[in-house]
Amino acid sequence: MLMNNVEPDQIVLTTALSACADTGGLEMGEWIHDFVRRKQGMKIDLHLNNALINMYAKCGDIGNARKLFDSTRNKDVTTWTSMIVGHAVHGQAHEALQLFSEMKFIVSPNDVTFIGVLMACSHAGLVEEGKRHFRSMTEDYGIEPREPHFGCMVDLLCRSSHLREAYDFVMEMSVPPNAVMWRTLLGACSLHGDLKLATEVRDKLINLDPGYVGDSIALSNIYADKEMWDKKIIVRNQIKQWRTTQPLS
């Protein structure tokens, strides 16, 4: 576009920054930011400003994202959410939750905001606070939890060793559990050597995704850790039998 002497407007620049954010293109995003600063007569509106914050945050440059955030006067829900999620994704749980506590007095959070909040609670091991925010979504803001919110809660409970509670939570969800949720729990069972629960979870995964043998391998490894060699052999033989029934590609 520039080679053809066509000047990009704020809509084009915002779109380009979103692409940089999605692909981790920090260098290109920085170039666009520098272009905007050098361009005489171009004002950075809130949409472009939010796109810059989102780009820096998603690309891991939390310092520049926060500088832009702090210098933004009239923040909207996207401004707050981009920074909260950015802090949460990069393990800065305290900063994310502190911003959320400030945000609530200024603008109502949306469903994406709560993904960042729950992610922060998960990374920090804040089980009770995570539960409170999860309930608050519906009770205080009328936001129905979606698959990502349920996934964050499963991750939170598993990271904090609340395995049976995580299982019960998945079973009682208002949306069908996906394989990622079950595998998060299976991984936690493997880590903690919870054979009984791992067997239950593996059975759920077989029904959900019968073509993936990694779940059975995880179970057989738990048997091996407990020196239950006969059980391990049974599971390994099941895997071999399954593989022989698959058509050659």
GIQUI-V220829 format. One line per field, one symbol per residue. ss: DSSP state (@ for helix, = for strand, . for the rest). psi: psi as a letter, one per 40 degrees, with the letter a starting at -180 (. if undefined). burial: b if it has 24 or more other C-alpha atoms within 12 Angstrom, else e. Layout:
ss: ???
psi: ???
burial: ???
This chain:
ss: .@@@.....@@@@@@@@@@@@@@..@@@@@@@@@@@@@.......@@@@@@@@@@@@@...@@@@@@@@@@.....@@@@@@@@@@@@@...@@@@@@@@@@@.......@@@@@@@@@@@@@@..@@@@@@@@@@@@@@@.....@@@@@@@@@@@@@...@@@@@@@@@.......@@@@@@@@@@@@@@..@@@@@@@@@@@@@@.....@@@@@@@@@@@@...@@@@@@@@@@@@@@@@.....
psi: dddefhhiadddddddddddddefgddddddddddddehhehihidddddddddddddeegdddddddddehdghadddddddddddddfegddddddddddddedihiadddddddddddddefgddddddddddddddefhhiadddddddddddddefgdddddddddeieihiidddddddddddddefgddddddddddddddgeeheddddddddddddefgdddddddddddddddeehih.
burial: eeeeeeeeebeebbebbbbbbeeebbeebbebbeebeeeeeeebebbbbbbbbbbbbbbbbbebbbebbeebeebbbbbbbbbbbbbbbbbbbbbbbebbeebeeeebbbbbbbbbbbbbbbbbbbbeebbebbeebeeeeeeebbebbbbbbbbbbbbbbbbbebbebbeeeeeebbbbbbbbbbbbbbeebbbebbbbbbebbbeeeeeebebbbbbbbbbeeeeeeeebeebbeebeeeeeeeeee
